[in-house]
Amino acid sequence: MKLKSIFILLLAFYLQTVNAQGPSAYTAEAAYDLINTIEPSPFAHTTHPDAQWFPSAGMGLFMHWGIHSVAALDPSWAMIKNCFWVKRDCPIATEDYYRLAEDFDPVAYDPEKWVLAARQAGFQYMVLTAKHHDGYCLWPSKYGEWNTGKYMQGRDLLKPYVDACRKYGMKVGFYYSPRDWADPDYAHVFPFQDNDLNQKRVITLTPEESQQKFDHFFMTVIGQLSELLTRYGKIDVLWFDGVEWPRVNTYPDKVHAWLRTLQPGMVINPRWSTNGKGSFGDYKTEEGSWRGHLPEHPKKVNDGEWWEFCESWSGHWGYSPLDKYRSLDQVMKLLIYARSYGGNYLLNIGPAPDGTMRKGYYTECEKLANWMKNNKESVIGTQAVPKWKEMSKYPMTKTDQAYYVHLLNDTLNTIEITGIEKPNQAVWLDSGEKLSFKYLEGKKLLIDLNGERSHPLDAVIKIYSE
């Protein structure tokens, strides 16, 4: 009887421990070994309950931070000549760029301030660059030469960020670039001869030699990912940014099965290069250029697909202390159009090298927070109205109980919406003031505004469904 009781207690303790650890029940070492034995599986869109928050999240905050921040450089790309999106006449020499690791010392780092301001501004998830293409890791990794273990006495910059996100209910995301310009294996396929964007490298390796070097490089990548996905508990988003190693097997099916095993509820972006061997990613990414095509539907996105648009809030992707922020009007417009088509808006900021957030961040967050205070329900937790242009001149979002019409800069006497059932009432969302309306044949709704609007940038009308 006594032995049975002891067994039951031990079993209960084991189950409690496994459940408490959740996705991080693997150690980094066990995760590293697992890649050799796991059965590959073609990428399948996640159906895990813990991942279903993503399509209705609305807003995420992207943060590019690293050794490049010391000199306010565009991350990694500042080393490349003729890089048209880098606003520098003369790129920084590679040795000078990596020398910045000696001066990267964020003595004033307090991510709780970053996260709290973002949360109040309406951001629902954050994505921090754990490693960019330059190869520098913001944690003390056993793999690779460039990380805080070598240059910061083992300081881990990721854990305080993760802890802050959890404290304030923010979803946790890691950006991780598989390509590594500092890795000696990757040097054989680094695409730019003499660091010049206009001079493409001719790869002289045979296919067999290239695959052999990739396989060695791949295990470094797996080692780093093993640490990221086991040391910090549950990770909500993993944001890849290209393997960029042509004509080799990058093992996408194996990577997919491995990631799903380590972090079953994690949302994965599509930027693990498959070299034509199948699809990858739970959602699609749009970057930069879509803004110029508003209000058109993103061409690469089909109705019902998860997707995300990312762009810089101010300047280049990294620390840009001298650049102006996008106006609140520009930010609101992008957010509204993205939400009307069911996408998330991932807005980027580059923190300062000392660990503070760059000047203006808290002011801009406060502007967003003021609008979100009364209008948040119209963009966060909503669904797409993908055919809104057939129903109205104005972008729309919805929930199961209501439609939201976003007037942006328009001041009107009457608005017309077609194709919805007769509503119970229509109100200005921020004030609750009722609006008179007529419901006509052909499911035509006319709402009387009397030439007024409730907000100068985005006045939202809430239409209650019957």
Stockholm file with secondary structure:
# STOCKHOLM 1.0

chainA/1-466         MKLKSIFILLLAFYLQTVNAQGPSAYTAEAAYDLINTIEPSPFAHTTHPDAQWFPSAGMGLFMHWGIHSVAALDPSWAMIKNCFWVKRDCPIATEDYYRLAEDFDPVAYDPEKWVLAARQAGFQYMVLTAKHHDGYCLWPSKYGEWNTGKYMQGRDLLKPYVDACRKYGMKVGFYYSPRDWADPDYAHVFPFQDNDLNQKRVITLTPEESQQKFDHFFMTVIGQLSELLTRYGKIDVLWFDGVEWPRVNTYPDKVHAWLRTLQPGMVINPRWSTNGKGSFGDYKTEEGSWRGHLPEHPKKVNDGEWWEFCESWSGHWGYSPLDKYRSLDQVMKLLIYARSYGGNYLLNIGPAPDGTMRKGYYTECEKLANWMKNNKESVIGTQAVPKWKEMSKYPMTKTDQAYYVHLLNDTLNTIEITGIEKPNQAVWLDSGEKLSFKYLEGKKLLIDLNGERSHPLDAVIKIYSE
#=GR chainA/1-466 SS CHHHHHHHHHHHHHHHHHHHHGGGGSCHHHHHHHTTTCCCCCCCCCCCGGGTTGGGCCEEEEECCSGGGGGTCCTTGGGSBTCTTSCCSSCCCHHHHHHGGGTCCCTTCCHHHHHHHHHHTTCCEEEEEEECTTCCBSSCCSSSSCBHHHHSTTCCSHHHHHHHHHHTTCEEEEEECSCCTTCTTGGGTCSBGGGBTTSBCCCCSCHHHHHHHHHHHHHHHHHHHHHHTTSSSCCCEEEECCCCCTTSCCCHHHHHHHHHHHCTTCEECSCSCCTTSSCCCSSEEEESGGGGGTTSCCTTCCTTCCEEEEEESBSSSSCCTTSCBCCHHHHHHHHHHHHHTTCEEEEEECCCTTSSCCTTHHHHHHHHHHHHHHHGGGTSSCEECTTHHHHCSSCEEECSSEEEEECTTCCCSEEEEESSCCCSEEEETTTCCEECEEEETTTEEEEECTTCCSCSSCCEEEEECC
#=GC SS_cons         CHHHHHHHHHHHHHHHHHHHHGGGGSCHHHHHHHTTTCCCCCCCCCCCGGGTTGGGCCEEEEECCSGGGGGTCCTTGGGSBTCTTSCCSSCCCHHHHHHGGGTCCCTTCCHHHHHHHHHHTTCCEEEEEEECTTCCBSSCCSSSSCBHHHHSTTCCSHHHHHHHHHHTTCEEEEEECSCCTTCTTGGGTCSBGGGBTTSBCCCCSCHHHHHHHHHHHHHHHHHHHHHHTTSSSCCCEEEECCCCCTTSCCCHHHHHHHHHHHCTTCEECSCSCCTTSSCCCSSEEEESGGGGGTTSCCTTCCTTCCEEEEEESBSSSSCCTTSCBCCHHHHHHHHHHHHHTTCEEEEEECCCTTSSCCTTHHHHHHHHHHHHHHHGGGTSSCEECTTHHHHCSSCEEECSSEEEEECTTCCCSEEEEESSCCCSEEEETTTCCEECEEEETTTEEEEECTTCCSCSSCCEEEEECC
//
